[in-house]
Amino acid sequence: MRNLALFILFLIGLFYVRRALRGGLGQGGRKPDAEAPEGAPMPPRAEVQEIEQMVACAHCGLHVPESEGVRGAGGFFCSEEHRRLGPRR
């Protein structure tokens, strides 16, 4: 029984060493595209989100993405409540 347990541990260790030497799987658990056969259709890639400008709130100074904030008469605000209160002096 002891020999069987040692053999199983040896196989597990061998698996991890082999995997480390091969470089493991590519990102996202997929093999690198270099191994794909020629002429095979490319899998869809995740869409890259554009980098968005961060703007400071005129009331509290918190930086928020421009699309999530509110523009008002006193400048840019992080929420409707801070737009209502106006810029802090």
C-alpha positions, -999 to +999 in steps of 0.1 A: +000+000+000+029+023+008+045+016-025+013+025-044+010+058-026+046+066-034+040+057-070+010+080-073+029+108-057+057+102-082+033+104-111+018+136-098+053+152-094+062+140-129+031+156-143+039+190-127+076+189-137+066+181-173+040+208-174+065+234-160+091+224-187+066+227-215+055+262-203+020+250-193-010+261-211-014+295-227-035+323-213-070+314-205-063+277-204-059+275-241-028+262-260-009+289-278-021+297-313+013+286-328+001+250-325-031+256-345-031+241-380-028+265-409-060+276-425-080+271-392-103+300-384-091+323-356-111+321-324-128+354-315-107+375-292-121+395-263-128+431-273-103+456-260-119+483-240-107+518-247-089+536-219-111+562-204-102+596-190-105+599-152-118+632-140-118+646-104-152+655-088-154+693-082-171+686-048-152+657-032-121+653-054-128+616-062-115+605-096-142+587-116-144+576-153-158+604-174-187+582-186-198+575-150-198+611-138-222+640-142-214+674-158-229+704-142-226+742-141-197+741-117-177+714-135-176+676-133-191+657-104-190+620-093-228+618-086-261+637-090-260+646-053-226+663-056-238+681-087-267+694-067-245+705-038-221+723-062-183+727-061-167+728-027-148+759-018 
